[in-house]
Amino acid sequence: SHISSFCDALKGNTRAKTIDLSQCGLKPFATLSLVRSLEGNSSLERLDLSHNQDLCTPGLKSLLPSLCLEPNVASSLRTLLLNNIGIDDTSANDLVLLAERGHNIKTL
């Protein structure tokens, strides 16, 4: 898939500051590949996953802990855009808790 190819190309890139994957048909299973491709990137400031309606709650549940626990990404990510991805109320509350717990993410 094009997402898999993108993730493969992104591996080892430590300088990408903005990644816009909005409206690209991102599926829940692809989030793990995305997180793995971001390991070591201490420059990423903005990640836009908006308008991927199929991402839904399962994709978000695998993505958030990984983004927050991957030290390089967690230290630099400031903006995580998740508009219109079909999440449930529980996941929305998880996002609020993430922001309240002092992670560097300032914009959700």
Secondary structure, DSSP 8 states (H G I E B T S, - for coil): -HHHHHHHHHTT-----EEE-TTS---TTHHHHHHHHHTT-----EEE-TT-TTTHHHHHHHHHHHHHHSHHHHHH--EEE-TTS---HHHHHHHHHHHHTT-S--B-
